[in-house]
Amino acid sequence: MAEQNNVILHGMWASPYAKRVELALNLKGIPYEYVEEDLRNKSDSLLKYNPVHKKVPVLVHNGKAIAESIVIFEYIDEIWKDGPQLLPSDPYKRAQARFWANFIQDQLMENTFLVVKTAGEAQQKAIEQVNEKLKVLEDGMKTYLGEGIVDVKNNFGILDIVYCVLFGAYKAHEEVLGMKVIEPEKFPVLFSWLMAFVEMEAVKKATPPHEKVVGVLQVFRQSALKSSSIA
Ligand SMILES: N[C@@H](CCC(=O)N[C@@H](CS)C(=O)NCC(=O)O)C(=O)O
């Protein structure tokens, strides 16, 4: 444990990347001050702490700034060595956790947002893409998680966090889209993994209110559909 711990998180409530860090801090039980940023009018602190990307999240630990969610995860593990680790200590498990977290980020996130941003044929195509990637993840997790799904409360890490932040607000997505996001019959492992995670107190604490997520998704969807009809 570091001797002195002054921890500030600059985030934005709807940012999945900032949510990852919020969740990691909650799950590890690290106290922190939260600063909500207006991304249309970024604070001087955000620009000072993240001059390269000018994005949230930024973690400021004893005056030192760390940006990029995955980099922040690694920093958190190295500073707060007590309690559960976000990255497995076994090098092979750690490599696998990084591999699948990158898969979710690179292959699933964009397509999932595309489902929200499109309609008709384009949306159908995006849904097929998401289902294809979910199938790959389902098969991968059968091996990776195995019996571990039941023990998610005591054994969470970056992979659980990245997955859970993407699909944690699934009820809001379902309400806005009028369809199931992760069908339990098609993806039993992914579905039970998500159910185990959303029940955790730390996850509930970091999840924005349902109505607020529905509202932002509707605005996001309508403005995307409007601009695609103008283009
Ligand atoms: N790779 C970054 C992505 C962070 C990111 O894209 N943050 C968005 C909010 S979701 C942001 O701050 N956008 C402000 C901007 O692009 O000006 C991470 O993992 O932390």
The ligand as a Tripos MOL2 file, in Angstrom:
@<TRIPOS>MOLECULE
LIG
   20    19     1     0     0
SMALL
NO_CHARGES

@<TRIPOS>ATOM
      1 N1         -8.4160    4.7810  -25.1020 N.3       1 LIG1
      2 C1         -9.0260    5.6440  -24.1190 C.3       1 LIG1
      3 C2        -10.3620    6.1260  -24.6390 C.3       1 LIG1
      4 C3        -10.9460    7.2600  -23.7960 C.3       1 LIG1
      5 C4        -12.0920    7.9720  -24.5160 C.2       1 LIG1
      6 O1        -12.3490    7.7390  -25.7120 O.2       1 LIG1
      7 N2        -12.7680    8.8670  -23.7790 N.am      1 LIG1
      8 C5        -13.8170    9.6830  -24.3800 C.3       1 LIG1
      9 C6        -15.1180    9.5540  -23.5780 C.3       1 LIG1
     10 S1        -15.8700    7.9660  -23.8280 S.3       1 LIG1
     11 C7        -13.4220   11.1580  -24.3210 C.2       1 LIG1
     12 O2        -12.9290   11.6300  -23.3330 O.2       1 LIG1
     13 N3        -13.6870   11.8870  -25.4060 N.am      1 LIG1
     14 C8        -13.4250   13.3100  -25.4770 C.3       1 LIG1
     15 C9        -12.9060   13.7180  -26.8140 C.2       1 LIG1
     16 O3        -12.7170   12.8640  -27.6970 O.co2     1 LIG1
     17 O4        -12.6750   14.9060  -27.0030 O.co2     1 LIG1
     18 C10        -9.1290    4.8830  -22.7870 C.2       1 LIG1
     19 O5         -9.1350    3.6280  -22.8240 O.co2     1 LIG1
     20 O6         -9.1490    5.5120  -21.7280 O.co2     1 LIG1
@<TRIPOS>BOND
     1     1     2 1
     2     2     3 1
     3     2    18 1
     4     3     4 1
     5     4     5 1
     6     5     6 2
     7     5     7 1
     8     7     8 1
     9     8     9 1
    10     8    11 1
    11     9    10 1
    12    11    12 2
    13    11    13 1
    14    13    14 1
    15    14    15 1
    16    15    16 2
    17    15    17 1
    18    18    19 2
    19    18    20 1
@<TRIPOS>SUBSTRUCTURE
     1 LIG1         1 GROUP 0 **** ****
